[in-house]
Amino acid sequence: MMKHTAYERGARTAGLFKKLTKTIKLSNDACLNWVHKKGLPVILGRLPVPIAFFCLLVTALFCGLVVGTIIFIAAAFIYMLCNITLGGHEDDSSDQSSSYGTEWRDGYEGSGLYTGSSRAGATSCRVDNYDDEDDEY
């Protein structure tokens, strides 16, 4: 025989709702009785229960916002830690300024085919510079 767990949960929830509404009505009646004893306007007796419910709702939302903010900040911090680089530069293959080998670029002798590093202070020479002065026999 199957257990009716959904039915049991529904019955439990209905019981809790019935208790909650009974407590709210008793609190409202107590506030109204107190207002009648003091001779105050009836509207003052009806305000405490809705105000208390609203404060409870605002507190729950604020706590959720604080917890969400903490989780977001922690995730951002963990993301930053995962993407930290310990060297002074990144090894990115698309960065043409730090490449070695033969490539077409603008160098100190003009635009042409250079070999070596393109960084300042490093040795590099143009390999397609064919001057007629050097080839005289």
DSSP file with accessible surface (Angstrom, degrees, kcal/mol):
  #  RESIDUE AA STRUCTURE BP1 BP2  ACC     N-H-->O    O-->H-N    N-H-->O    O-->H-N    TCO  KAPPA ALPHA  PHI   PSI    X-CA   Y-CA   Z-CA
    1    1 A M              0   0  234      0, 0.0     2,-0.2     0, 0.0     0, 0.0   0.000 360.0 360.0 360.0 134.7    0.0    0.0    0.0
    2    2 A M        -     0   0  155      1,-0.1     2,-0.3     2,-0.0     0, 0.0  -0.505 360.0-124.0 -78.7 145.2    1.4    3.4   -1.0
    3    3 A K        -     0   0  167     -2,-0.2     2,-1.1     1,-0.1     3,-0.2  -0.659  13.4-136.6 -83.5 145.1    1.9    6.1    1.6
    4    4 A H     >  +     0   0  125     -2,-0.3     4,-2.3     1,-0.2     5,-0.2  -0.603  40.1 158.1-100.1  71.4    0.2    9.4    0.9
    5    5 A T  H  > S+     0   0   74     -2,-1.1     4,-2.6     1,-0.2     5,-0.2   0.874  72.4  51.6 -67.9 -37.7    3.1   11.7    1.8
    6    6 A A  H  > S+     0   0   62     -3,-0.2     4,-2.4     2,-0.2    -1,-0.2   0.917 111.0  48.8 -64.9 -40.3    1.7   14.6   -0.3
    7    7 A Y  H  > S+     0   0  177      2,-0.2     4,-2.4     1,-0.2    -2,-0.2   0.915 111.6  49.4 -63.6 -42.1   -1.6   14.3    1.5
    8    8 A E  H  X S+     0   0  100     -4,-2.3     4,-2.4     2,-0.2    -2,-0.2   0.898 110.8  49.6 -65.8 -40.8    0.1   14.2    4.9
    9    9 A R  H  X S+     0   0  135     -4,-2.6     4,-2.6     2,-0.2    -1,-0.2   0.906 111.4  49.9 -63.3 -41.3    2.2   17.3    4.1
   10   10 A G  H  X S+     0   0   41     -4,-2.4     4,-2.5     2,-0.2    -2,-0.2   0.911 110.7  49.0 -62.9 -41.2   -0.9   19.1    3.0
   11   11 A A  H  X S+     0   0   55     -4,-2.4     4,-2.1     2,-0.2    -2,-0.2   0.906 112.3  48.5 -65.8 -40.0   -2.8   18.2    6.2
   12   12 A R  H  X S+     0   0  154     -4,-2.4     4,-2.3     2,-0.2    -2,-0.2   0.918 112.3  48.7 -65.0 -42.9    0.2   19.3    8.3
   13   13 A T  H  X S+     0   0   89     -4,-2.6     4,-2.6     1,-0.2    -2,-0.2   0.903 109.9  51.6 -65.0 -40.5    0.4   22.6    6.4
   14   14 A A  H  X S+     0   0   59     -4,-2.5     4,-2.4     1,-0.2    -1,-0.2   0.899 109.6  50.5 -63.2 -39.1   -3.3   23.2    6.8
   15   15 A G  H  X S+     0   0   35     -4,-2.1     4,-2.3     2,-0.2    -2,-0.2   0.909 111.0  48.1 -64.4 -42.3   -3.0   22.6   10.5
   16   16 A L  H  X S+     0   0  111     -4,-2.3     4,-2.5     2,-0.2    -2,-0.2   0.907 111.7  50.0 -64.7 -40.8   -0.1   25.1   10.7
   17   17 A F  H  X S+     0   0  133     -4,-2.6     4,-2.7     2,-0.2     5,-0.2   0.905 109.8  51.1 -63.9 -40.2   -2.1   27.6    8.7
   18   18 A K  H  X S+     0   0  156     -4,-2.4     4,-2.1     2,-0.2    -2,-0.2   0.917 111.4  47.6 -63.7 -41.5   -5.1   27.1   11.0
   19   19 A K  H  X S+     0   0  145     -4,-2.3     4,-2.4     2,-0.2    -2,-0.2   0.909 112.2  50.1 -64.5 -41.6   -2.9   27.7   14.1
   20   20 A L  H  X S+     0   0   97     -4,-2.5     4,-2.5     2,-0.2    -2,-0.2   0.935 111.8  46.2 -64.6 -46.4   -1.4   30.8   12.6
   21   21 A T  H  X S+     0   0   40     -4,-2.7     4,-2.5     2,-0.2    -1,-0.2   0.889 112.2  51.8 -65.6 -35.8   -4.7   32.4   11.7
   22   22 A K  H  X S+     0   0  138     -4,-2.1     4,-2.5    -5,-0.2    -1,-0.2   0.927 110.9  47.9 -65.0 -41.6   -6.1   31.6   15.2
   23   23 A T  H  X S+     0   0   81     -4,-2.4     4,-2.5     2,-0.2    -2,-0.2   0.906 111.7  49.9 -65.3 -41.0   -3.0   33.2   16.8
   24   24 A I  H  X S+     0   0   66     -4,-2.5     4,-2.5     2,-0.2    -2,-0.2   0.927 111.9  47.7 -64.0 -44.0   -3.4   36.3   14.5
   25   25 A K  H  X S+     0   0  141     -4,-2.5     4,-2.7     2,-0.2    -2,-0.2   0.913 112.2  49.4 -64.3 -41.2   -7.1   36.6   15.4
   26   26 A L  H  X S+     0   0  104     -4,-2.5     4,-2.4     2,-0.2    -2,-0.2   0.910 112.1  48.5 -64.3 -40.7   -6.4   36.2   19.1
   27   27 A S  H  X S+     0   0   54     -4,-2.5     4,-2.3     2,-0.2    -2,-0.2   0.915 112.1  48.7 -64.9 -41.9   -3.7   38.9   18.9
   28   28 A N  H  X S+     0   0   36     -4,-2.5     4,-2.4     1,-0.2    -2,-0.2   0.920 112.1  48.8 -63.3 -44.0   -6.0   41.2   17.0
   29   29 A D  H  X S+     0   0   83     -4,-2.7     4,-2.6     2,-0.2    -2,-0.2   0.890 110.1  51.7 -63.7 -39.1   -8.8   40.7   19.6
   30   30 A A  H  X S+     0   0   59     -4,-2.4     4,-2.1     2,-0.2    -1,-0.2   0.912 111.0  47.8 -64.1 -41.3   -6.4   41.3   22.5
   31   31 A C  H  X S+     0   0   35     -4,-2.3     4,-2.2     2,-0.2    -2,-0.2   0.905 111.8  49.6 -65.2 -42.2   -5.2   44.6   20.9
   32   32 A L  H  X S+     0   0   18     -4,-2.4     4,-2.4    13,-0.2    -2,-0.2   0.906 110.6  50.5 -63.9 -40.9   -8.8   45.6   20.2
   33   33 A N  H  X S+     0   0   95     -4,-2.6     4,-2.2     1,-0.2    -2,-0.2   0.904 109.9  50.2 -63.1 -41.0   -9.8   44.8   23.9
   34   34 A W  H  X S+     0   0  144     -4,-2.1     4,-1.8     2,-0.2    -1,-0.2   0.909 110.3  49.9 -63.9 -41.6   -6.9   46.9   25.2
   35   35 A V  H  X>S+     0   0    2     -4,-2.2     5,-2.1     1,-0.2     4,-1.0   0.907 110.5  50.4 -64.4 -40.1   -7.9   49.8   22.9
   36   36 A H  H  <5S+     0   0  117     -4,-2.4     3,-0.3     1,-0.2    -2,-0.2   0.897 109.7  50.8 -65.1 -39.3  -11.5   49.6   24.2
   37   37 A K  H  <5S+     0   0  179     -4,-2.2    -1,-0.2     1,-0.2    -2,-0.2   0.864 114.2  43.6 -65.0 -36.9  -10.3   49.6   27.9
   38   38 A K  H  <5S-     0   0  134     -4,-1.8    -1,-0.2    -5,-0.2    -2,-0.2   0.579 109.5-122.5 -85.6 -12.4   -8.1   52.7   27.3
   39   39 A G  T  <5 +     0   0   65     -4,-1.0    -3,-0.2    -3,-0.3    -4,-0.1   0.795  60.8 144.6  76.5  29.1  -10.8   54.5   25.3
   40   40 A L      < -     0   0   72     -5,-2.1    -1,-0.2    -6,-0.1     5,-0.1  -0.502  59.5 -77.1 -93.5 166.3   -8.6   55.0   22.2
   41   41 A P    >>  -     0   0   79      0, 0.0     3,-1.0     0, 0.0     4,-0.5  -0.303  38.7-123.3 -63.6 148.6   -9.8   54.9   18.6
   42   42 A V  H >> S+     0   0   65      1,-0.3     3,-1.3     2,-0.2     4,-1.1   0.824 106.0  68.4 -64.9 -30.6  -10.5   51.4   17.2
   43   43 A I  H 3> S+     0   0  107      1,-0.3     4,-0.9     2,-0.2     3,-0.4   0.842  93.2  59.3 -60.8 -31.9   -8.1   51.9   14.3
   44   44 A L  H <4 S+     0   0   80     -3,-1.0    -1,-0.3     1,-0.2    -2,-0.2   0.806 102.6  53.7 -66.9 -26.3   -5.2   51.8   16.8
   45   45 A G  H << S+     0   0    1     -3,-1.3     4,-0.3    -4,-0.5    -1,-0.2   0.751 108.0  49.2 -78.4 -23.2   -6.3   48.3   17.9
   46   46 A R  H  < S+     0   0  126     -4,-1.1    -1,-0.2    -3,-0.4    -2,-0.2   0.617  98.9  69.6 -91.0 -12.7   -6.2   47.0   14.3
   47   47 A L  S  X S+     0   0   75     -4,-0.9     4,-2.3     1,-0.2     5,-0.3   0.854  81.7  66.6 -76.9 -37.5   -2.7   48.3   13.4
   48   48 A P  H  > S+     0   0   56      0, 0.0     4,-2.6     0, 0.0     5,-0.2   0.886  99.8  49.5 -59.5 -39.6   -0.3   46.2   15.6
   49   49 A V  H  > S+     0   0   28     -4,-0.3     4,-2.5     2,-0.2     5,-0.2   0.961 114.7  42.0 -68.4 -48.9   -1.0   42.8   13.9
   50   50 A P  H  > S+     0   0   73      0, 0.0     4,-2.7     0, 0.0    -1,-0.2   0.906 115.9  51.1 -64.1 -36.1   -0.5   44.1   10.2
   51   51 A I  H  X S+     0   0   91     -4,-2.3     4,-2.8     2,-0.2    -2,-0.2   0.923 110.6  48.4 -65.3 -41.8    2.5   46.2   11.3
   52   52 A A  H  X S+     0   0   61     -4,-2.6     4,-2.3    -5,-0.3    -1,-0.2   0.914 112.5  48.6 -64.0 -41.0    4.1   43.1   13.0
   53   53 A F  H  X S+     0   0  129     -4,-2.5     4,-2.3     2,-0.2    -2,-0.2   0.923 112.3  48.7 -64.3 -43.0    3.4   41.0    9.9
   54   54 A F  H  X S+     0   0  127     -4,-2.7     4,-2.8     2,-0.2     5,-0.2   0.917 111.1  50.1 -63.8 -41.9    4.9   43.7    7.7
   55   55 A C  H  X S+     0   0   66     -4,-2.8     4,-2.5     2,-0.2    -1,-0.2   0.896 110.2  50.7 -63.9 -38.6    8.0   44.0    9.9
   56   56 A L  H  X S+     0   0  119     -4,-2.3     4,-2.3     2,-0.2    -2,-0.2   0.927 111.8  47.6 -64.2 -41.7    8.5   40.2    9.9
   57   57 A L  H  X S+     0   0   87     -4,-2.3     4,-2.4     2,-0.2    -2,-0.2   0.928 112.6  48.1 -65.2 -44.7    8.3   40.3    6.1
   58   58 A V  H  X S+     0   0   66     -4,-2.8     4,-2.7     1,-0.2    -1,-0.2   0.908 111.0  51.6 -64.0 -40.3   10.7   43.2    5.7
   59   59 A T  H  X S+     0   0   81     -4,-2.5     4,-2.6    -5,-0.2    -1,-0.2   0.921 109.9  49.0 -63.0 -42.5   13.2   41.5    8.1
   60   60 A A  H  X S+     0   0   61     -4,-2.3     4,-2.2     2,-0.2    -2,-0.2   0.923 113.1  47.1 -64.3 -42.1   13.0   38.2    6.1
   61   61 A L  H  X S+     0   0  119     -4,-2.4     4,-2.3     2,-0.2    -2,-0.2   0.909 112.3  49.6 -65.8 -41.1   13.7   40.1    2.9
   62   62 A F  H  X S+     0   0  130     -4,-2.7     4,-2.6     2,-0.2    -2,-0.2   0.917 110.3  50.1 -65.1 -42.1   16.5   42.1    4.4
   63   63 A C  H  X S+     0   0   69     -4,-2.6     4,-2.6     1,-0.2     5,-0.2   0.903 110.6  50.4 -62.9 -40.4   18.2   38.9    5.8
   64   64 A G  H  X S+     0   0   47     -4,-2.2     4,-2.6     2,-0.2    -1,-0.2   0.898 110.3  50.3 -63.2 -38.8   17.9   37.3    2.3
   65   65 A L  H  X S+     0   0  113     -4,-2.3     4,-2.4     2,-0.2    -2,-0.2   0.919 111.3  48.0 -65.1 -42.1   19.5   40.4    0.8
   66   66 A V  H  X S+     0   0   60     -4,-2.6     4,-2.4     2,-0.2    -2,-0.2   0.939 113.4  46.8 -65.3 -45.0   22.4   40.3    3.3
   67   67 A V  H  X S+     0   0   83     -4,-2.6     4,-2.4     1,-0.2    -2,-0.2   0.926 113.0  49.8 -63.9 -42.3   22.9   36.6    2.7
   68   68 A G  H  X S+     0   0   38     -4,-2.6     4,-2.5    -5,-0.2    -1,-0.2   0.900 110.4  50.3 -63.0 -39.7   22.8   37.0   -1.1
   69   69 A T  H  X S+     0   0   65     -4,-2.4     4,-2.7     2,-0.2     5,-0.2   0.916 110.1  49.8 -65.3 -41.8   25.3   39.9   -0.9
   70   70 A I  H  X S+     0   0  104     -4,-2.4     4,-2.5     2,-0.2    -2,-0.2   0.929 111.9  47.9 -63.0 -43.0   27.7   37.8    1.2
   71   71 A I  H  X S+     0   0  110     -4,-2.4     4,-2.5     2,-0.2    -2,-0.2   0.922 112.4  49.7 -64.6 -40.5   27.4   34.9   -1.3
   72   72 A F  H  X S+     0   0  151     -4,-2.5     4,-2.4     2,-0.2    -2,-0.2   0.927 112.2  46.6 -64.5 -44.7   28.0   37.3   -4.2
   73   73 A I  H  X S+     0   0  106     -4,-2.7     4,-2.4     2,-0.2    -1,-0.2   0.911 112.8  50.1 -65.1 -41.0   31.0   38.9   -2.6
   74   74 A A  H  X S+     0   0   45     -4,-2.5     4,-2.6    -5,-0.2    -2,-0.2   0.917 111.1  49.1 -64.1 -40.7   32.5   35.5   -1.7
   75   75 A A  H  X S+     0   0   56     -4,-2.5     4,-2.5     2,-0.2    -2,-0.2   0.909 111.4  49.2 -65.6 -40.1   32.0   34.3   -5.3
   76   76 A A  H  X S+     0   0   41     -4,-2.4     4,-2.4     2,-0.2    -2,-0.2   0.911 111.8  49.1 -65.1 -40.2   33.6   37.4   -6.7
   77   77 A F  H  X S+     0   0  117     -4,-2.4     4,-2.3     2,-0.2    -2,-0.2   0.928 112.0  47.8 -64.9 -43.0   36.6   37.0   -4.3
   78   78 A I  H  X S+     0   0  101     -4,-2.6     4,-2.2     1,-0.2    -2,-0.2   0.910 110.7  52.5 -65.0 -39.8   37.0   33.3   -5.3
   79   79 A Y  H  X S+     0   0  158     -4,-2.5     4,-1.3     1,-0.2    -2,-0.2   0.918 109.7  48.9 -61.5 -42.6   36.8   34.2   -9.0
   80   80 A M  H  < S+     0   0  117     -4,-2.4    -1,-0.2     1,-0.2    -2,-0.2   0.900 110.6  50.6 -64.7 -39.8   39.5   36.8   -8.5
   81   81 A L  H >< S+     0   0   93     -4,-2.3     3,-0.9     1,-0.2    -1,-0.2   0.869 108.7  52.1 -65.9 -34.9   41.7   34.2   -6.7
   82   82 A C  H 3< S+     0   0   96     -4,-2.2    -1,-0.2     1,-0.2    -2,-0.2   0.781 113.1  44.3 -70.8 -27.5   41.2   31.7   -9.4
   83   83 A N  T 3< S+     0   0   89     -4,-1.3    -1,-0.2    -3,-0.2     2,-0.2   0.118  82.7 127.3-106.1  21.9   42.3   34.2  -12.1
   84   84 A I    <   -     0   0  110     -3,-0.9     2,-0.5    -5,-0.1    -3,-0.0  -0.524  45.6-151.6 -79.4 143.3   45.3   35.7  -10.4
   85   85 A T        -     0   0   73     -2,-0.2    -2,-0.1     1,-0.1     5,-0.1  -0.972   8.5-163.8-116.2 133.9   48.6   35.7  -12.3
   86   86 A L        +     0   0  169     -2,-0.5    -1,-0.1     3,-0.1     2,-0.0   0.723  68.1  76.4 -88.9 -23.0   51.8   35.6  -10.4
   87   87 A G  S    S-     0   0   52      2,-0.2    -2,-0.1     1,-0.1     3,-0.0  -0.263  90.9-111.1 -80.5 173.5   54.1   36.7  -13.2
   88   88 A G  S    S+     0   0   86      1,-0.1     2,-0.3    -2,-0.0    -1,-0.1   0.672  97.4  24.9 -79.8 -15.7   54.4   40.3  -14.4
   89   89 A H  S    S-     0   0  104      2,-0.0     2,-0.3     0, 0.0    -2,-0.2  -0.963  80.6-109.9-145.1 162.5   52.7   39.5  -17.8
   90   90 A E        -     0   0  127     -2,-0.3     2,-1.4    -5,-0.1    -5,-0.0  -0.689  24.9-126.7 -93.8 146.2   50.3   37.1  -19.3
   91   91 A D        +     0   0  149     -2,-0.3     2,-0.6     3,-0.0    -1,-0.0  -0.666  44.6 164.7 -90.9  82.0   51.4   34.5  -21.8
   92   92 A D    >   -     0   0   84     -2,-1.4     3,-1.3     1,-0.1     6,-0.2  -0.890  32.2-154.9-104.7 122.4   48.9   35.3  -24.5
   93   93 A S  T 3  S+     0   0  120     -2,-0.6    -1,-0.1     1,-0.3    -2,-0.0   0.716  93.2  61.0 -71.4 -18.3   49.7   33.9  -27.9
   94   94 A S  T 3  S+     0   0   80     -3,-0.0     2,-0.8     2,-0.0    -1,-0.3   0.568  78.7 101.1 -84.1  -6.7   47.7   36.6  -29.6
   95   95 A D    X   -     0   0   66     -3,-1.3     3,-0.7     1,-0.2    -3,-0.0  -0.690  52.1-173.2 -80.6 110.5   50.0   39.3  -28.2
   96   96 A Q  G >  S+     0   0  114     -2,-0.8     3,-0.9     1,-0.2    -1,-0.2   0.670  72.5  71.9 -80.4 -16.0   52.3   40.2  -31.1
   97   97 A S  G 3  S+     0   0   67      1,-0.2    21,-0.4    20,-0.1    -1,-0.2   0.734 102.8  40.2 -74.9 -20.1   54.5   42.5  -29.0
   98   98 A S  G <  S+     0   0   24     -3,-0.7    -1,-0.2    -6,-0.2    -2,-0.1   0.217  89.7 119.3-110.7  14.7   56.1   39.6  -27.1
   99   99 A S    <   -     0   0   27     -3,-0.9    19,-0.6    -5,-0.1     2,-0.3  -0.464  46.6-152.5 -85.0 155.4   56.5   37.1  -29.9
  100  100 A Y        +     0   0  164     17,-0.2     2,-0.2    -2,-0.1    17,-0.1  -0.787  51.7  50.3-116.2 164.3   59.8   35.7  -31.2
  101  101 A G  S    S-     0   0   34     -2,-0.3     2,-0.5     2,-0.1    15,-0.5  -0.548  97.9 -31.8 102.7-172.7   60.6   34.4  -34.6
  102  102 A T  S    S+     0   0   90     13,-0.2     2,-0.3    -2,-0.2    13,-0.2  -0.730  71.5 146.6 -90.2 129.0   60.2   35.9  -38.1
  103  103 A E  E     -A  114   0A  32     11,-2.5    11,-2.8    -2,-0.5     2,-0.5  -0.989  50.3-102.6-157.5 158.9   57.2   38.1  -38.6
  104  104 A W  E     +A  113   0A 166     -2,-0.3     2,-0.3     9,-0.2     9,-0.2  -0.744  60.4 132.0 -87.1 122.7   56.0   41.2  -40.5
  105  105 A R  E     -A  112   0A  33      7,-2.5     7,-2.2    -2,-0.5     2,-0.7  -0.980  61.3 -88.4-159.2 171.1   56.0   44.3  -38.2
  106  106 A D  E     +A  111   0A 132     -2,-0.3     5,-0.2     5,-0.2     2,-0.2  -0.804  55.5 165.8 -89.1 117.0   57.0   47.9  -37.9
  107  107 A G  E >   -A  110   0A  30      3,-2.0     3,-1.5    -2,-0.7    11,-0.0  -0.453  54.9 -77.9-118.2-166.7   60.5   48.1  -36.5
  108  108 A Y  T 3  S+     0   0  161      1,-0.3     3,-0.1    -2,-0.2    -2,-0.0   0.682 129.9  50.1 -73.7 -14.5   63.2   50.6  -36.1
  109  109 A E  T 3  S-     0   0   74      1,-0.4    -1,-0.3     3,-0.0     2,-0.2   0.210 123.2 -96.8-102.7  12.7   64.2   50.2  -39.8
  110  110 A G  E <   -A  107   0A  34     -3,-1.5    -3,-2.0     2,-0.1    -1,-0.4  -0.480  68.0 -24.0 103.8-173.3   60.6   50.6  -41.0
  111  111 A S  E    S+A  106   0A  52     -5,-0.2     2,-0.3    -2,-0.2    -5,-0.2  -0.566  89.1  96.9 -78.0 131.8   57.9   48.1  -41.9
  112  112 A G  E    S-A  105   0A   0     -7,-2.2    -7,-2.5    -2,-0.3     2,-0.6  -0.987  75.4 -44.7 176.8-167.5   59.2   44.8  -43.0
  113  113 A L  E     -A  104   0A  60     -2,-0.3    14,-2.9    -9,-0.2    15,-0.9  -0.786  57.6-178.1 -93.0 115.8   60.1   41.2  -42.1
  114  114 A Y  E     -AB 103 126A   0    -11,-2.8   -11,-2.5    -2,-0.6     2,-0.4  -0.836  17.1-152.7-116.2 153.5   61.9   41.0  -38.7
  115  115 A T  E     + B   0 125A  45     10,-2.5    10,-1.7    -2,-0.3   -13,-0.2  -0.934  59.0  28.7-121.5 146.7   63.4   38.2  -36.7
  116  116 A G  E    S- B   0 124A  18    -15,-0.5     8,-0.2    -2,-0.4     2,-0.1  -0.440 100.5 -27.2 100.2-174.3   63.8   38.2  -32.9
  117  117 A S        -     0   0    4      6,-0.8   -17,-0.2    -2,-0.1   -19,-0.1  -0.392  38.9-148.8 -77.6 151.2   61.9   39.9  -30.2
  118  118 A S        +     0   0   43    -19,-0.6    -1,-0.1   -21,-0.4     2,-0.1   0.359  63.2 114.0 -98.5   5.3   60.0   43.1  -30.7
  119  119 A R  S >  S-     0   0  109    -20,-0.2     3,-1.6     1,-0.1     2,-0.1  -0.437  79.8 -93.8 -75.8 152.8   60.5   44.3  -27.1
  120  120 A A  T 3  S+     0   0  109      1,-0.2    -1,-0.1    -2,-0.1     3,-0.1  -0.376 109.7  19.1 -66.6 137.8   62.7   47.3  -26.4
  121  121 A G  T 3  S+     0   0   90      1,-0.3    -1,-0.2    -2,-0.1     2,-0.2   0.364  97.9 116.6  86.3  -8.1   66.3   46.5  -25.7
  122  122 A A  S <  S-     0   0   44     -3,-1.6     2,-0.4     1,-0.1    -1,-0.3  -0.617  73.6-102.1 -93.5 155.4   66.1   43.0  -27.3
  123  123 A T        +     0   0  134     -2,-0.2    -6,-0.8    -3,-0.1     2,-0.3  -0.628  53.7 151.0 -78.7 125.9   68.1   42.0  -30.4
  124  124 A S  E     -B  116   0A  19     -2,-0.4     2,-0.3    -8,-0.2    -8,-0.2  -0.984  19.3-169.6-151.3 146.5   66.1   42.0  -33.6
  125  125 A C  E     -B  115   0A  62    -10,-1.7   -10,-2.5    -2,-0.3     2,-0.4  -0.981  28.0-111.0-139.6 154.1   67.0   42.5  -37.2
  126  126 A R  E     -B  114   0A  61     -2,-0.3     3,-0.3   -12,-0.2   -12,-0.3  -0.696  24.6-172.0 -85.4 129.3   65.3   43.0  -40.4
  127  127 A V  S    S+     0   0   59    -14,-2.9   -13,-0.2    -2,-0.4    -1,-0.1   0.574  78.6  55.8-100.8  -9.0   65.7   40.1  -42.8
  128  128 A D  S    S+     0   0   37    -15,-0.9     2,-1.1     2,-0.0    -1,-0.2   0.207  72.5 116.2-106.7  17.0   64.2   41.5  -45.9
  129  129 A N        +     0   0   62     -3,-0.3     2,-1.0   -16,-0.2   -17,-0.0  -0.709  40.4 179.0 -88.7  97.6   66.3   44.5  -46.1
  130  130 A Y        -     0   0  175     -2,-1.1     2,-0.4     3,-0.0    -1,-0.0  -0.776   3.5-176.9-104.6  90.1   68.3   44.0  -49.4
  131  131 A D     >  -     0   0   68     -2,-1.0     4,-0.8     1,-0.1     3,-0.5  -0.701  27.0-141.3 -84.8 139.4   70.5   47.0  -49.9
  132  132 A D  T  4 S+     0   0  132     -2,-0.4     4,-0.2     1,-0.2    -1,-0.1   0.742  97.8  68.8 -70.8 -19.7   72.5   47.1  -53.1
  133  133 A E  T >4 S+     0   0  146      1,-0.2     3,-0.7     2,-0.2    -1,-0.2   0.878 100.1  46.2 -66.6 -37.4   75.4   48.6  -51.1
  134  134 A D  T 34 S+     0   0  123     -3,-0.5    -1,-0.2     1,-0.2    -2,-0.2   0.760 109.7  54.5 -77.0 -24.5   76.0   45.3  -49.2
  135  135 A D  T 3< S+     0   0   80     -4,-0.8     2,-0.2    -3,-0.1    -1,-0.2   0.279  75.0 126.2 -96.6  12.7   75.8   43.1  -52.3
  136  136 A E    <         0   0  151     -3,-0.7    -3,-0.0    -4,-0.2    -4,-0.0  -0.519 360.0 360.0 -74.1 136.7   78.5   44.8  -54.4
  137  137 A Y              0   0  265     -2,-0.2    -1,-0.1     0, 0.0    -2,-0.1  -0.791 360.0 360.0-112.9 360.0   81.2   42.5  -55.7
